[in-house]
Amino acid sequence: MDSATATLLISCRDRPGLVAKIANFIYANGGNIIHADHHTDFSKGLFLNRIEWQLEGFNLPRDAIASSFEAIANSLEAKWEIHFSDTVPRLAIWVTKQDHCLLDLLWRWQAKELPAEIPLIISNHAQLQAIAEQFNIDFYHIPITKENKLEQEAKQLELLHKYQIDLVILAKYMQILSPNLVEKFPNIINIHHSFLPAFAGAKPYHRAHDRGVKIIGATAHYVTEDLDEGPIIEQEVVHVSHRDTVADFIRKGKDLERLVLARAVRLHLQNRVLVYENRTVVFS
């Protein structure tokens, strides 16, 4: 097994010497950098950086790295976060009735493609409970109506706390989350069956077919209070033609949804996504 690594994600106002200053913090403490990437958004004057190094041989204990780097971050007025590769995130998957994204994620997880634990599945319908039982994952059926939405979301938040969940994946969870829930638990990835910003909201394949488009797509994004407008992580498209029916659009779209959601979750788990101003930089 590869040795554990630490990863810094940093954003700050662009200025000369930033790469050297950040790299020197690692070098001065005996670290071996194995990945480094940065991007400058000239339109906003922002420097965005991901740097990963081996913890073996690093002079600072991991519980002292954040406090040691904080002085540098403060001098740069930077937003930053640190992650360790051997910290295993805990995921909850929320679903409704469609199982294609759920099964794809669970198969990848079972094959150890996704470095995470999945102890919890929540659904507003009971149809997919057998899948949870097949994978030995706890399943909670929490029906949602307009009248009980806030009460039921409170139960969902309680479960996220009980299971110590780090990330929620909306794998075709066909409910709009309330601003209250998103504020209290902002770490949520959604898969939308459209190449956003086109055809946001309900029935995008039907509307795309009516419009006569020549490509359709899928988009994985972080959830915000604004429906389908959160920072985009991953997208993919496929060509369609005048011969394709709505059913063909949906069939082709489901293939994209599986792939795009899995890519987005993997990128998040690898700490390769840096969010800024409702946008993302995804480091390779």
HELIX and SHEET records of a PDB file:
HELIX    1   1 LEU A   18  ALA A   28  1                                  11    
HELIX    2   2 ARG A   62  LEU A   76  1                                  15    
HELIX    3   3 HIS A  100  GLN A  110  1                                  11    
HELIX    4   4 GLN A  129  GLN A  134  1                                   6    
HELIX    5   5 LYS A  149  LYS A  162  1                                  14    
HELIX    6   6 PRO A  179  LYS A  184  1                                   6    
HELIX    7   7 PRO A  204  ARG A  211  1                                   8    
HELIX    8   8 VAL A  246  LEU A  269  1                                  24    
SHEET    1   A 4 ASN A  32  ASP A  41  0                                        
SHEET    2   A 4 LEU A  46  GLN A  54 -1                                        
SHEET    3   A 4 THR A   5  ARG A  13 -1                                        
SHEET    4   A 4 LYS A  79  PHE A  84 -1                                        
SHEET    1   B 7 ASP A 138  HIS A 141  0                                        
SHEET    2   B 7 GLU A 117  SER A 123  1                                        
SHEET    3   B 7 ARG A  90  VAL A  95  1                                        
SHEET    4   B 7 LEU A 167  LEU A 170  1                                        
SHEET    5   B 7 ILE A 188  HIS A 192  1                                        
SHEET    6   B 7 ILE A 215  TYR A 222 -1                                        
SHEET    7   B 7 ILE A 232  HIS A 239 -1                                        
SHEET    1   C 2 VAL A 273  TYR A 276  0                                        
SHEET    2   C 2 ARG A 279  VAL A 282 -1                                        
END                                                                             
